[in-house]
Amino acid sequence: MDFVSFMEARHSVRQYDSNRTVAFEKIERAIRAAQQSPSSCNRQTCRVYAFTEKPSIARVLAHHDGNRGFGELLGGVFVVTVDLSHWNTVGERNQGWVDGGMFAMTLALGLHAEGLGACMLNWSAAREQDIKMRTCVGIPDNEIIITLIGFGHMRDEFRVPVSARKPIDMVLTHEPSLR
């Protein structure tokens, strides 16, 4: 498998074929792949709330501000959460964000492997908005929302924004001087 080619073929998609239903088996395989993500002490604290019915998608996205212009085209939306009850020391206070981020990225890659497009929908919500989403979805207090992921079948032709990647020497520092 040429992993670099696989990654270079993945894009944040905002144009979907809204007439095609996403098979549950594709969702299940993508989530099974995400379950292989590393997690702190192998605690596996991530959860996914999946919505594929148009009315449900619309209700969930009504609590999110970053999907205008394509939210109505999605074949589904995931709400990715982490169960904080698995951590109990101040030194672990950020671990849910780390584990949840790795899980969410692997889930997006799993969707890509299933031939589906996906777009991370950032969750930087005010407390009131967070409470409304939690109430709508039924998310318990011990879970935090990491991100939403919109997904669906891609159109035969679609456009993605040009996002040139930084040169490798701006990203990689090999054997820096240790002090």
PyMOL commands that set and color helices and strands:
alter all, ss='L'
color gray80, all
select helices_A, chain A and resi 3-8+24-34+40-42+54-61+71-73+84-86+90-92+95-113+127-137+168-171
alter helices_A, ss='H'
color red, helices_A
select strands_A, chain A and resi 46-51+76-83+116-122+143-153
alter strands_A, ss='S'
color yellow, strands_A
deselect
rebuild
show_as cartoon
